[in-house]
Amino acid sequence: MGFTIEDMRTISEDRYKMKLIAGEGGWSNSISWLMMIEDLTIIQNFKGKELAVTTGLGFRTTASLKKLVQELSATGASGLIVNTGKYIEEIPPSVIRFCDENDLPLLTVPWEIYLADMIKDLSVQVFLQSIADEQISNAFIHAIESPQLADQYSRDLRAYFDLDGTFQIALVTSGDLDRMDTVERKRISYRMQLLLTNLTHNGHFFYYDSCFVVIMNAITEKQGEKILEPFAKRLKARMPQRKIRVGISSQVNGISNLHVAYKRALAALRMAYAGDETVMYFDRMGMYRLLYSVEDKALLKELSGDILKPLTEYDEQHHADYVETLECYLNNGGSVKAVAEEMFIHRNTILYRMANIKNLLNCSLESAEDRMRFKVACMIRKMNMDDTVL
Protein backbone atom coordinates (compact mmCIF):
# COMPACT_ATOMS: atom_id res chain seq x y z
CA MET A 1 0.00 0.00 0.00
CA GLY A 2 2.99 2.30 -0.44
CA PHE A 3 4.77 4.61 1.98
CA THR A 4 2.08 5.69 4.43
CA ILE A 5 1.50 8.47 6.94
CA GLU A 6 2.17 5.95 9.69
CA ASP A 7 5.49 4.95 8.05
CA MET A 8 6.45 8.60 7.86
CA ARG A 9 5.60 9.19 11.52
CA THR A 10 7.73 6.23 12.57
CA ILE A 11 10.73 7.66 10.74
CA SER A 12 10.12 11.33 11.53
CA GLU A 13 8.83 11.45 15.10
CA ASP A 14 12.30 11.69 16.60
CA ARG A 15 14.31 12.73 13.56
CA TYR A 16 12.12 15.73 12.66
CA LYS A 17 10.06 16.12 15.86
CA MET A 18 6.96 15.45 13.78
CA LYS A 19 3.56 15.31 15.52
CA LEU A 20 0.15 14.21 14.24
CA ILE A 21 -2.38 16.67 15.66
CA ALA A 22 -5.51 15.88 13.62
CA GLY A 23 -6.96 13.48 11.05
CA GLU A 24 -5.80 10.31 12.78
CA GLY A 25 -8.37 8.33 10.75
CA GLY A 26 -6.13 8.80 7.71
CA TRP A 27 -3.10 7.14 9.30
CA SER A 28 -2.98 4.49 6.54
CA ASN A 29 -3.01 7.02 3.66
CA SER A 30 -0.23 6.26 1.23
CA ILE A 31 1.94 9.05 -0.16
CA SER A 32 2.69 9.49 -3.86
CA TRP A 33 5.03 12.49 -3.44
CA LEU A 34 5.79 15.52 -1.26
CA MET A 35 4.86 18.98 -2.56
CA MET A 36 5.74 22.39 -1.11
CA ILE A 37 2.75 24.69 -1.14
CA GLU A 38 2.59 28.37 -0.19
CA ASP A 39 -0.52 29.34 -2.15
CA LEU A 40 -3.51 27.52 -3.64
CA THR A 41 -2.42 27.80 -7.28
CA ILE A 42 -0.34 24.62 -7.27
CA ILE A 43 -3.26 22.48 -6.05
CA GLN A 44 -4.66 22.36 -9.59
CA ASN A 45 -1.72 20.06 -10.40
CA PHE A 46 -2.50 17.61 -7.59
CA LYS A 47 -3.54 14.17 -8.86
CA GLY A 48 -4.13 12.53 -5.49
CA LYS A 49 -2.06 11.13 -2.60
CA GLU A 50 0.34 14.09 -2.55
CA LEU A 51 1.56 15.12 0.89
CA ALA A 52 1.55 18.92 1.08
CA VAL A 53 4.18 20.77 3.08
CA THR A 54 3.93 24.46 3.99
CA THR A 55 5.79 27.02 6.07
CA GLY A 56 2.47 28.84 6.43
CA LEU A 57 3.74 31.91 4.61
CA GLY A 58 0.62 32.15 2.47
CA PHE A 59 -1.80 30.78 5.08
CA ARG A 60 -1.39 32.99 8.12
CA THR A 61 -5.10 33.50 8.74
CA THR A 62 -7.54 30.90 10.00
CA ALA A 63 -9.68 31.35 6.89
CA SER A 64 -6.79 30.80 4.46
CA LEU A 65 -5.48 27.76 6.33
CA LYS A 66 -8.95 26.23 6.48
CA LYS A 67 -9.38 26.85 2.76
CA LEU A 68 -6.10 25.00 2.19
CA VAL A 69 -7.17 21.86 4.07
CA GLN A 70 -10.55 21.93 2.34
CA GLU A 71 -8.89 22.02 -1.08
CA LEU A 72 -6.45 19.27 -0.12
CA SER A 73 -9.30 17.04 1.07
CA ALA A 74 -11.26 17.65 -2.13
CA THR A 75 -8.29 16.70 -4.34
CA GLY A 76 -7.52 13.50 -2.42
CA ALA A 77 -4.26 14.63 -0.84
CA SER A 78 -2.64 12.30 1.69
CA GLY A 79 -2.24 15.01 4.30
CA LEU A 80 -0.54 18.26 5.27
CA ILE A 81 2.65 19.09 7.18
CA VAL A 82 2.83 22.58 8.69
CA ASN A 83 6.19 24.05 9.66
CA THR A 84 5.06 25.86 12.82
CA GLY A 85 6.75 28.60 14.78
CA LYS A 86 7.12 31.60 12.51
CA TYR A 87 4.14 32.24 10.24
CA ILE A 88 1.79 29.89 12.08
CA GLU A 89 2.24 29.57 15.84
CA GLU A 90 -0.71 27.27 16.54
CA ILE A 91 -3.19 25.40 14.37
CA PRO A 92 -6.70 26.92 14.76
CA PRO A 93 -9.35 24.64 16.36
CA SER A 94 -11.64 24.89 13.30
CA VAL A 95 -8.85 23.54 11.07
CA ILE A 96 -8.18 20.68 13.48
CA ARG A 97 -11.89 19.90 13.59
CA PHE A 98 -12.17 19.81 9.78
CA CYS A 99 -9.18 17.48 9.47
CA ASP A 100 -10.59 15.14 12.12
CA GLU A 101 -14.01 15.07 10.47
CA ASN A 102 -12.51 14.33 7.04
CA ASP A 103 -9.67 11.99 8.09
CA LEU A 104 -7.09 14.35 6.60
CA PRO A 105 -3.81 13.89 8.51
CA LEU A 106 -2.48 17.21 9.77
CA LEU A 107 1.08 17.08 11.04
CA THR A 108 3.48 19.66 12.41
CA VAL A 109 7.25 20.03 12.55
CA PRO A 110 8.93 22.88 14.49
CA TRP A 111 10.48 25.85 12.71
CA GLU A 112 14.06 24.78 13.45
CA ILE A 113 13.63 21.71 11.22
CA TYR A 114 15.23 22.31 7.82
CA LEU A 115 12.41 21.40 5.42
CA ALA A 116 14.64 20.77 2.41
CA ASP A 117 16.44 17.94 4.20
CA MET A 118 13.20 16.46 5.50
CA ILE A 119 11.50 16.57 2.09
CA LYS A 120 14.55 15.03 0.38
CA ASP A 121 14.74 12.24 2.95
CA LEU A 122 11.03 11.40 2.83
CA SER A 123 10.87 11.65 -0.96
CA VAL A 124 13.60 9.00 -1.22
CA GLN A 125 11.55 6.76 1.08
CA VAL A 126 8.46 7.27 -1.11
CA PHE A 127 10.46 6.50 -4.26
CA LEU A 128 11.98 3.32 -2.84
CA GLN A 129 8.60 2.11 -1.63
CA SER A 130 7.03 2.80 -5.04
CA ILE A 131 9.64 0.55 -6.65
CA ALA A 132 8.93 -2.16 -4.08
CA ASP A 133 5.16 -1.77 -4.67
CA GLU A 134 5.56 -2.29 -8.41
CA GLN A 135 7.64 -5.39 -7.75
CA ILE A 136 4.97 -6.69 -5.32
CA SER A 137 2.16 -6.02 -7.80
CA ASN A 138 3.98 -7.94 -10.54
CA ALA A 139 4.59 -10.84 -8.15
CA PHE A 140 0.91 -11.01 -7.21
CA ILE A 141 -0.09 -10.95 -10.89
CA HIS A 142 2.38 -13.77 -11.49
CA ALA A 143 0.79 -15.73 -8.62
CA ILE A 144 -2.66 -15.27 -10.19
CA GLU A 145 -1.59 -16.17 -13.73
CA SER A 146 0.99 -18.89 -13.01
CA PRO A 147 0.27 -20.40 -9.58
CA GLN A 148 2.48 -23.40 -10.26
CA LEU A 149 5.62 -21.21 -10.39
CA ALA A 150 5.63 -20.46 -6.67
CA ASP A 151 9.41 -20.20 -6.39
CA GLN A 152 9.48 -17.28 -8.80
CA TYR A 153 6.87 -15.04 -7.19
CA SER A 154 7.31 -16.10 -3.54
CA ARG A 155 10.78 -14.61 -3.20
CA ASP A 156 9.44 -11.12 -4.03
CA LEU A 157 6.56 -11.43 -1.54
CA ARG A 158 8.07 -13.30 1.41
CA ALA A 159 9.57 -10.20 3.03
CA TYR A 160 6.22 -8.41 3.09
CA PHE A 161 3.49 -11.05 3.55
CA ASP A 162 2.70 -14.26 5.41
CA LEU A 163 2.68 -16.58 2.42
CA ASP A 164 1.29 -19.48 4.44
CA GLY A 165 -1.51 -17.35 5.89
CA THR A 166 -4.94 -16.57 4.50
CA PHE A 167 -5.53 -14.45 1.40
CA GLN A 168 -8.71 -12.70 0.32
CA ILE A 169 -9.27 -10.61 -2.80
CA ALA A 170 -11.70 -7.80 -3.57
CA LEU A 171 -12.12 -6.66 -7.19
CA VAL A 172 -13.37 -3.12 -7.76
CA THR A 173 -14.49 -1.64 -11.07
CA SER A 174 -16.89 0.79 -12.66
CA GLY A 175 -16.97 -1.04 -15.99
CA ASP A 176 -15.13 1.66 -17.95
CA LEU A 177 -11.65 1.65 -16.45
CA ASP A 178 -9.95 0.32 -19.59
CA ARG A 179 -11.43 3.14 -21.67
CA MET A 180 -9.87 5.83 -19.47
CA ASP A 181 -6.49 7.37 -20.07
CA THR A 182 -3.76 6.46 -17.61
CA VAL A 183 -3.90 9.80 -15.76
CA GLU A 184 -7.62 9.55 -15.05
CA ARG A 185 -7.33 5.93 -13.94
CA LYS A 186 -4.47 6.82 -11.61
CA ARG A 187 -6.50 9.64 -10.13
CA ILE A 188 -9.32 7.21 -9.34
CA SER A 189 -6.81 4.71 -8.00
CA TYR A 190 -5.33 7.28 -5.60
CA ARG A 191 -8.75 8.26 -4.30
CA MET A 192 -9.72 4.64 -3.76
CA GLN A 193 -6.54 3.95 -1.82
CA LEU A 194 -7.26 6.86 0.50
CA LEU A 195 -10.62 5.26 1.31
CA LEU A 196 -9.03 1.91 2.22
CA THR A 197 -8.50 2.77 5.85
CA ASN A 198 -6.91 0.23 8.22
CA LEU A 199 -5.23 -1.64 5.37
CA THR A 200 -1.50 -1.03 5.18
CA HIS A 201 1.19 -3.70 5.38
CA ASN A 202 -1.25 -6.59 5.52
CA GLY A 203 -2.65 -5.65 2.13
CA HIS A 204 -1.86 -4.45 -1.35
CA PHE A 205 -3.68 -2.46 -4.05
CA PHE A 206 -3.02 -2.46 -7.81
CA TYR A 207 -4.70 -2.36 -11.24
CA TYR A 208 -5.04 -5.54 -13.27
CA ASP A 209 -7.27 -6.73 -16.11
CA SER A 210 -9.92 -3.98 -15.99
CA CYS A 211 -10.20 -3.97 -12.18
CA PHE A 212 -8.56 -2.51 -9.12
CA VAL A 213 -7.39 -5.41 -6.97
CA VAL A 214 -7.33 -5.33 -3.17
CA ILE A 215 -5.40 -8.19 -1.58
CA MET A 216 -5.74 -8.80 2.17
CA ASN A 217 -3.36 -11.16 3.95
CA ALA A 218 -3.49 -12.88 7.32
CA ILE A 219 -6.56 -11.11 8.70
CA THR A 220 -9.89 -12.55 9.84
CA GLU A 221 -13.07 -12.38 7.79
CA LYS A 222 -14.50 -9.93 10.35
CA GLN A 223 -11.48 -7.67 9.98
CA GLY A 224 -11.88 -7.87 6.22
CA GLU A 225 -15.52 -6.80 6.47
CA LYS A 226 -14.55 -3.84 8.67
CA ILE A 227 -12.17 -2.71 5.93
CA LEU A 228 -14.32 -3.39 2.85
CA GLU A 229 -17.82 -2.41 4.00
CA PRO A 230 -16.89 1.20 4.91
CA PHE A 231 -14.69 1.32 1.80
CA ALA A 232 -17.65 0.46 -0.46
CA LYS A 233 -19.90 3.00 1.28
CA ARG A 234 -17.32 5.75 0.93
CA LEU A 235 -16.80 4.89 -2.73
CA LYS A 236 -20.53 5.18 -3.39
CA ALA A 237 -20.71 8.50 -1.55
CA ARG A 238 -17.54 10.02 -3.03
CA MET A 239 -18.10 8.80 -6.61
CA PRO A 240 -21.89 8.99 -7.08
CA GLN A 241 -21.48 9.48 -10.83
CA ARG A 242 -19.86 6.04 -11.19
CA LYS A 243 -21.54 2.66 -10.80
CA ILE A 244 -18.95 1.07 -8.58
CA ARG A 245 -19.13 -2.72 -8.16
CA VAL A 246 -17.13 -4.77 -5.65
CA GLY A 247 -16.73 -8.56 -5.76
CA ILE A 248 -15.19 -10.20 -2.69
CA SER A 249 -13.73 -13.71 -2.61
CA SER A 250 -13.78 -16.25 0.16
CA GLN A 251 -10.55 -16.69 2.11
CA VAL A 252 -8.00 -19.18 0.83
CA ASN A 253 -4.95 -20.61 2.56
CA GLY A 254 -1.51 -19.90 1.15
CA ILE A 255 -0.17 -17.86 -1.76
CA SER A 256 -0.42 -20.89 -4.06
CA ASN A 257 -4.23 -20.56 -3.88
CA LEU A 258 -4.34 -16.85 -4.69
CA HIS A 259 -5.58 -17.67 -8.21
CA VAL A 260 -8.59 -19.42 -6.64
CA ALA A 261 -9.44 -16.31 -4.61
CA TYR A 262 -9.13 -14.18 -7.75
CA LYS A 263 -11.57 -16.36 -9.71
CA ARG A 264 -14.05 -16.30 -6.84
CA ALA A 265 -13.83 -12.52 -6.55
CA LEU A 266 -14.46 -12.31 -10.29
CA ALA A 267 -17.53 -14.55 -9.95
CA ALA A 268 -18.84 -12.32 -7.16
CA LEU A 269 -18.21 -9.22 -9.27
CA ARG A 270 -20.22 -10.70 -12.16
CA MET A 271 -23.12 -11.43 -9.84
CA ALA A 272 -22.94 -7.88 -8.44
CA TYR A 273 -23.45 -6.60 -11.98
CA ALA A 274 -26.32 -9.02 -12.63
CA GLY A 275 -28.13 -8.06 -9.43
CA ASP A 276 -27.22 -4.35 -9.62
CA GLU A 277 -25.55 -4.64 -6.21
CA THR A 278 -22.65 -2.51 -5.01
CA VAL A 279 -20.99 -5.32 -3.04
CA MET A 280 -21.21 -9.10 -3.46
CA TYR A 281 -19.48 -11.73 -1.32
CA PHE A 282 -18.69 -15.06 -2.96
CA ASP A 283 -19.55 -16.90 0.26
CA ARG A 284 -23.08 -15.44 0.21
CA MET A 285 -23.95 -16.42 -3.37
CA GLY A 286 -25.42 -19.85 -2.61
CA MET A 287 -25.81 -22.02 -5.72
CA TYR A 288 -24.64 -19.10 -7.85
CA ARG A 289 -21.10 -19.72 -6.55
CA LEU A 290 -20.97 -22.70 -8.88
CA LEU A 291 -22.78 -21.11 -11.82
CA TYR A 292 -20.76 -17.88 -11.89
CA SER A 293 -17.53 -19.91 -11.65
CA VAL A 294 -18.26 -21.65 -14.95
CA GLU A 295 -16.12 -19.92 -17.57
CA ASP A 296 -17.99 -21.43 -20.55
CA LYS A 297 -20.89 -18.98 -20.71
CA ALA A 298 -22.10 -20.47 -24.00
CA LEU A 299 -22.57 -23.81 -22.28
CA LEU A 300 -24.70 -22.22 -19.56
CA LYS A 301 -26.84 -20.40 -22.10
CA GLU A 302 -27.29 -23.59 -24.08
CA LEU A 303 -28.22 -25.60 -20.99
CA SER A 304 -30.80 -23.11 -19.78
CA GLY A 305 -32.16 -22.46 -23.27
CA ASP A 306 -32.70 -26.15 -24.04
CA ILE A 307 -34.46 -26.89 -20.75
CA LEU A 308 -36.78 -23.86 -20.82
CA LYS A 309 -37.33 -23.71 -24.59
CA PRO A 310 -41.00 -24.90 -24.56
CA LEU A 311 -41.90 -22.16 -22.06
CA THR A 312 -39.87 -19.34 -23.62
CA GLU A 313 -41.42 -20.07 -27.02
CA TYR A 314 -44.90 -20.13 -25.50
CA ASP A 315 -44.27 -16.82 -23.69
CA GLU A 316 -43.09 -15.16 -26.91
CA GLN A 317 -46.07 -16.38 -28.93
CA HIS A 318 -48.76 -15.68 -26.33
CA HIS A 319 -47.22 -12.77 -24.38
CA ALA A 320 -47.42 -14.92 -21.27
CA ASP A 321 -45.11 -15.29 -18.28
CA TYR A 322 -44.87 -19.03 -17.83
CA VAL A 323 -41.13 -18.94 -17.12
CA GLU A 324 -41.66 -16.44 -14.30
CA THR A 325 -44.52 -18.56 -12.94
CA LEU A 326 -42.39 -21.71 -12.99
CA GLU A 327 -39.53 -19.94 -11.23
CA CYS A 328 -41.85 -18.61 -8.53
CA TYR A 329 -43.40 -22.07 -8.13
CA LEU A 330 -39.98 -23.69 -7.67
CA ASN A 331 -38.75 -20.96 -5.30
CA ASN A 332 -41.82 -21.53 -3.10
CA GLY A 333 -41.43 -25.29 -2.92
CA GLY A 334 -44.44 -26.00 -5.14
CA SER A 335 -46.92 -24.05 -2.97
CA VAL A 336 -49.67 -22.73 -5.25
CA LYS A 337 -50.96 -20.52 -2.43
CA ALA A 338 -47.55 -18.86 -1.98
CA VAL A 339 -47.18 -18.34 -5.74
CA ALA A 340 -50.63 -16.74 -5.98
CA GLU A 341 -49.81 -14.36 -3.11
CA GLU A 342 -46.38 -13.42 -4.48
CA MET A 343 -47.59 -12.84 -8.06
CA PHE A 344 -50.93 -11.27 -7.02
CA ILE A 345 -52.84 -13.76 -9.17
CA HIS A 346 -55.85 -15.88 -8.23
CA ARG A 347 -55.06 -19.39 -7.02
CA ASN A 348 -57.17 -21.01 -9.76
CA THR A 349 -55.21 -19.13 -12.42
CA ILE A 350 -51.96 -20.47 -10.99
CA LEU A 351 -53.38 -24.01 -10.98
CA TYR A 352 -54.36 -23.60 -14.66
CA ARG A 353 -50.94 -22.20 -15.57
CA MET A 354 -49.04 -24.93 -13.77
CA ALA A 355 -51.07 -27.61 -15.52
CA ASN A 356 -50.15 -26.06 -18.87
CA ILE A 357 -46.50 -25.66 -17.84
CA LYS A 358 -46.22 -29.31 -16.82
CA ASN A 359 -47.82 -30.32 -20.10
CA LEU A 360 -45.46 -28.16 -22.16
CA LEU A 361 -42.44 -29.49 -20.29
CA ASN A 362 -43.76 -33.06 -20.36
CA CYS A 363 -42.80 -33.28 -16.70
CA SER A 364 -44.83 -33.58 -13.50
CA LEU A 365 -42.23 -31.67 -11.44
CA GLU A 366 -42.76 -34.17 -8.66
CA SER A 367 -39.20 -35.42 -8.20
CA ALA A 368 -36.48 -33.37 -6.49
CA GLU A 369 -34.18 -34.03 -9.44
CA ASP A 370 -36.65 -32.54 -11.95
CA ARG A 371 -37.28 -29.50 -9.77
CA MET A 372 -33.57 -28.89 -9.34
CA ARG A 373 -32.98 -29.17 -13.09
CA PHE A 374 -35.57 -26.52 -13.89
CA LYS A 375 -34.57 -24.33 -10.94
CA VAL A 376 -30.96 -24.23 -12.11
CA ALA A 377 -32.14 -23.39 -15.64
CA CYS A 378 -34.15 -20.46 -14.24
CA MET A 379 -31.17 -19.30 -12.21
CA ILE A 380 -28.91 -19.35 -15.27
CA ARG A 381 -31.49 -17.34 -17.21
CA LYS A 382 -31.21 -14.54 -14.64
CA MET A 383 -27.44 -14.40 -14.78
CA ASN A 384 -25.58 -11.61 -16.58
CA MET A 385 -24.12 -13.29 -19.65
CA ASP A 386 -23.07 -10.09 -21.38
CA ASP A 387 -19.53 -10.70 -22.68
CA THR A 388 -18.77 -6.97 -22.49
CA VAL A 389 -19.04 -7.11 -18.68
CA LEU A 390 -15.78 -8.53 -17.30
C-alpha positions in Angstrom: 0.0 0.0 0.0 3.0 2.3 -0.4 4.8 4.6 2.0 2.1 5.7 4.4 1.5 8.5 6.9 2.2 5.9 9.7 5.5 5.0 8.1 6.5 8.6 7.9 5.6 9.2 11.5 7.7 6.2 12.6 10.7 7.7 10.7 10.1 11.3 11.5 8.8 11.4 15.1 12.3 11.7 16.6 14.3 12.7 13.6 12.1 15.7 12.7 10.1 16.1 15.9 7.0 15.4 13.8 3.6 15.3 15.5 0.2 14.2 14.2 -2.4 16.7 15.7 -5.5 15.9 13.6 -7.0 13.5 11.0 -5.8 10.3 12.8 -8.4 8.3 10.8 -6.1 8.8 7.7 -3.1 7.1 9.3 -3.0 4.5 6.5 -3.0 7.0 3.7 -0.2 6.3 1.2 1.9 9.1 -0.2 2.7 9.5 -3.9 5.0 12.5 -3.4 5.8 15.5 -1.3 4.9 19.0 -2.6 5.7 22.4 -1.1 2.7 24.7 -1.1 2.6 28.4 -0.2 -0.5 29.3 -2.1 -3.5 27.5 -3.6 -2.4 27.8 -7.3 -0.3 24.6 -7.3 -3.3 22.5 -6.0 -4.7 22.4 -9.6 -1.7 20.1 -10.4 -2.5 17.6 -7.6 -3.5 14.2 -8.9 -4.1 12.5 -5.5 -2.1 11.1 -2.6 0.3 14.1 -2.6 1.6 15.1 0.9 1.5 18.9 1.1 4.2 20.8 3.1 3.9 24.5 4.0 5.8 27.0 6.1 2.5 28.8 6.4 3.7 31.9 4.6 0.6 32.2 2.5 -1.8 30.8 5.1 -1.4 33.0 8.1 -5.1 33.5 8.7 -7.5 30.9 10.0 -9.7 31.3 6.9 -6.8 30.8 4.5 -5.5 27.8 6.3 -9.0 26.2 6.5 -9.4 26.8 2.8 -6.1 25.0 2.2 -7.2 21.9 4.1 -10.6 21.9 2.3 -8.9 22.0 -1.1 -6.5 19.3 -0.1 -9.3 17.0 1.1 -11.3 17.6 -2.1 -8.3 16.7 -4.3 -7.5 13.5 -2.4 -4.3 14.6 -0.8 -2.6 12.3 1.7 -2.2 15.0 4.3 -0.5 18.3 5.3 2.6 19.1 7.2 2.8 22.6 8.7 6.2 24.1 9.7 5.1 25.9 12.8 6.8 28.6 14.8 7.1 31.6 12.5 4.1 32.2 10.2 1.8 29.9 12.1 2.2 29.6 15.8 -0.7 27.3 16.5 -3.2 25.4 14.4 -6.7 26.9 14.8 -9.4 24.6 16.4 -11.6 24.9 13.3 -8.9 23.5 11.1 -8.2 20.7 13.5 -11.9 19.9 13.6 -12.2 19.8 9.8 -9.2 17.5 9.5 -10.6 15.1 12.1 -14.0 15.1 10.5 -12.5 14.3 7.0 -9.7 12.0 8.1 -7.1 14.3 6.6 -3.8 13.9 8.5 -2.5 17.2 9.8 1.1 17.1 11.0 3.5 19.7 12.4 7.2 20.0 12.5 8.9 22.9 14.5 10.5 25.9 12.7 14.1 24.8 13.4 13.6 21.7 11.2 15.2 22.3 7.8 12.4 21.4 5.4 14.6 20.8 2.4 16.4 17.9 4.2 13.2 16.5 5.5 11.5 16.6 2.1 14.5 15.0 0.4 14.7 12.2 3.0 11.0 11.4 2.8 10.9 11.7 -1.0 13.6 9.0 -1.2 11.5 6.8 1.1 8.5 7.3 -1.1 10.5 6.5 -4.3 12.0 3.3 -2.8 8.6 2.1 -1.6 7.0 2.8 -5.0 9.6 0.5 -6.7 8.9 -2.2 -4.1 5.2 -1.8 -4.7 5.6 -2.3 -8.4 7.6 -5.4 -7.7 5.0 -6.7 -5.3 2.2 -6.0 -7.8 4.0 -7.9 -10.5 4.6 -10.8 -8.2 0.9 -11.0 -7.2 -0.1 -10.9 -10.9 2.4 -13.8 -11.5 0.8 -15.7 -8.6 -2.7 -15.3 -10.2 -1.6 -16.2 -13.7 1.0 -18.9 -13.0 0.3 -20.4 -9.6 2.5 -23.4 -10.3 5.6 -21.2 -10.4 5.6 -20.5 -6.7 9.4 -20.2 -6.4 9.5 -17.3 -8.8 6.9 -15.0 -7.2 7.3 -16.1 -3.5 10.8 -14.6 -3.2 9.4 -11.1 -4.0 6.6 -11.4 -1.5 8.1 -13.3 1.4 9.6 -10.2 3.0 6.2 -8.4 3.1 3.5 -11.1 3.5 2.7 -14.3 5.4 2.7 -16.6 2.4 1.3 -19.5 4.4 -1.5 -17.3 5.9 -4.9 -16.6 4.5 -5.5 -14.4 1.4 -8.7 -12.7 0.3 -9.3 -10.6 -2.8 -11.7 -7.8 -3.6 -12.1 -6.7 -7.2 -13.4 -3.1 -7.8 -14.5 -1.6 -11.1 -16.9 0.8 -12.7 -17.0 -1.0 -16.0 -15.1 1.7 -18.0 -11.7 1.7 -16.5 -9.9 0.3 -19.6 -11.4 3.1 -21.7 -9.9 5.8 -19.5 -6.5 7.4 -20.1 -3.8 6.5 -17.6 -3.9 9.8 -15.8 -7.6 9.5 -15.1 -7.3 5.9 -13.9 -4.5 6.8 -11.6 -6.5 9.6 -10.1 -9.3 7.2 -9.3 -6.8 4.7 -8.0 -5.3 7.3 -5.6 -8.8 8.3 -4.3 -9.7 4.6 -3.8 -6.5 4.0 -1.8 -7.3 6.9 0.5 -10.6 5.3 1.3 -9.0 1.9 2.2 -8.5 2.8 5.9 -6.9 0.2 8.2 -5.2 -1.6 5.4 -1.5 -1.0 5.2 1.2 -3.7 5.4 -1.2 -6.6 5.5 -2.6 -5.7 2.1 -1.9 -4.5 -1.4 -3.7 -2.5 -4.0 -3.0 -2.5 -7.8 -4.7 -2.4 -11.2 -5.0 -5.5 -13.3 -7.3 -6.7 -16.1 -9.9 -4.0 -16.0 -10.2 -4.0 -12.2 -8.6 -2.5 -9.1 -7.4 -5.4 -7.0 -7.3 -5.3 -3.2 -5.4 -8.2 -1.6 -5.7 -8.8 2.2 -3.4 -11.2 3.9 -3.5 -12.9 7.3 -6.6 -11.1 8.7 -9.9 -12.6 9.8 -13.1 -12.4 7.8 -14.5 -9.9 10.4 -11.5 -7.7 10.0 -11.9 -7.9 6.2 -15.5 -6.8 6.5 -14.5 -3.8 8.7 -12.2 -2.7 5.9 -14.3 -3.4 2.9 -17.8 -2.4 4.0 -16.9 1.2 4.9 -14.7 1.3 1.8 -17.6 0.5 -0.5 -19.9 3.0 1.3 -17.3 5.8 0.9 -16.8 4.9 -2.7 -20.5 5.2 -3.4 -20.7 8.5 -1.5 -17.5 10.0 -3.0 -18.1 8.8 -6.6 -21.9 9.0 -7.1 -21.5 9.5 -10.8 -19.9 6.0 -11.2 -21.5 2.7 -10.8 -19.0 1.1 -8.6 -19.1 -2.7 -8.2 -17.1 -4.8 -5.7 -16.7 -8.6 -5.8 -15.2 -10.2 -2.7 -13.7 -13.7 -2.6 -13.8 -16.3 0.2 -10.6 -16.7 2.1 -8.0 -19.2 0.8 -4.9 -20.6 2.6 -1.5 -19.9 1.1 -0.2 -17.9 -1.8 -0.4 -20.9 -4.1 -4.2 -20.6 -3.9 -4.3 -16.9 -4.7 -5.6 -17.7 -8.2 -8.6 -19.4 -6.6 -9.4 -16.3 -4.6 -9.1 -14.2 -7.8 -11.6 -16.4 -9.7 -14.0 -16.3 -6.8 -13.8 -12.5 -6.5 -14.5 -12.3 -10.3 -17.5 -14.6 -9.9 -18.8 -12.3 -7.2 -18.2 -9.2 -9.3 -20.2 -10.7 -12.2 -23.1 -11.4 -9.8 -22.9 -7.9 -8.4 -23.5 -6.6 -12.0 -26.3 -9.0 -12.6 -28.1 -8.1 -9.4 -27.2 -4.3 -9.6 -25.5 -4.6 -6.2 -22.6 -2.5 -5.0 -21.0 -5.3 -3.0 -21.2 -9.1 -3.5 -19.5 -11.7 -1.3 -18.7 -15.1 -3.0 -19.5 -16.9 0.3 -23.1 -15.4 0.2 -24.0 -16.4 -3.4 -25.4 -19.8 -2.6 -25.8 -22.0 -5.7 -24.6 -19.1 -7.9 -21.1 -19.7 -6.6 -21.0 -22.7 -8.9 -22.8 -21.1 -11.8 -20.8 -17.9 -11.9 -17.5 -19.9 -11.6 -18.3 -21.7 -15.0 -16.1 -19.9 -17.6 -18.0 -21.4 -20.5 -20.9 -19.0 -20.7 -22.1 -20.5 -24.0 -22.6 -23.8 -22.3 -24.7 -22.2 -19.6 -26.8 -20.4 -22.1 -27.3 -23.6 -24.1 -28.2 -25.6 -21.0 -30.8 -23.1 -19.8 -32.2 -22.5 -23.3 -32.7 -26.1 -24.0 -34.5 -26.9 -20.8 -36.8 -23.9 -20.8 -37.3 -23.7 -24.6 -41.0 -24.9 -24.6 -41.9 -22.2 -22.1 -39.9 -19.3 -23.6 -41.4 -20.1 -27.0 -44.9 -20.1 -25.5 -44.3 -16.8 -23.7 -43.1 -15.2 -26.9 -46.1 -16.4 -28.9 -48.8 -15.7 -26.3 -47.2 -12.8 -24.4 -47.4 -14.9 -21.3 -45.1 -15.3 -18.3 -44.9 -19.0 -17.8 -41.1 -18.9 -17.1 -41.7 -16.4 -14.3 -44.5 -18.6 -12.9 -42.4 -21.7 -13.0 -39.5 -19.9 -11.2 -41.9 -18.6 -8.5 -43.4 -22.1 -8.1 -40.0 -23.7 -7.7 -38.8 -21.0 -5.3 -41.8 -21.5 -3.1 -41.4 -25.3 -2.9 -44.4 -26.0 -5.1 -46.9 -24.0 -3.0 -49.7 -22.7 -5.2 -51.0 -20.5 -2.4 -47.5 -18.9 -2.0 -47.2 -18.3 -5.7 -50.6 -16.7 -6.0 -49.8 -14.4 -3.1 -46.4 -13.4 -4.5 -47.6 -12.8 -8.1 -50.9 -11.3 -7.0 -52.8 -13.8 -9.2 -55.9 -15.9 -8.2 -55.1 -19.4 -7.0 -57.2 -21.0 -9.8 -55.2 -19.1 -12.4 -52.0 -20.5 -11.0 -53.4 -24.0 -11.0 -54.4 -23.6 -14.7 -50.9 -22.2 -15.6 -49.0 -24.9 -13.8 -51.1 -27.6 -15.5 -50.2 -26.1 -18.9 -46.5 -25.7 -17.8 -46.2 -29.3 -16.8 -47.8 -30.3 -20.1 -45.5 -28.2 -22.2 -42.4 -29.5 -20.3 -43.8 -33.1 -20.4 -42.8 -33.3 -16.7 -44.8 -33.6 -13.5 -42.2 -31.7 -11.4 -42.8 -34.2 -8.7 -39.2 -35.4 -8.2 -36.5 -33.4 -6.5 -34.2 -34.0 -9.4 -36.6 -32.5 -11.9 -37.3 -29.5 -9.8 -33.6 -28.9 -9.3 -33.0 -29.2 -13.1 -35.6 -26.5 -13.9 -34.6 -24.3 -10.9 -31.0 -24.2 -12.1 -32.1 -23.4 -15.6 -34.2 -20.5 -14.2 -31.2 -19.3 -12.2 -28.9 -19.3 -15.3 -31.5 -17.3 -17.2 -31.2 -14.5 -14.6 -27.4 -14.4 -14.8 -25.6 -11.6 -16.6 -24.1 -13.3 -19.6 -23.1 -10.1 -21.4 -19.5 -10.7 -22.7 -18.8 -7.0 -22.5 -19.0 -7.1 -18.7 -15.8 -8.5 -17.3 
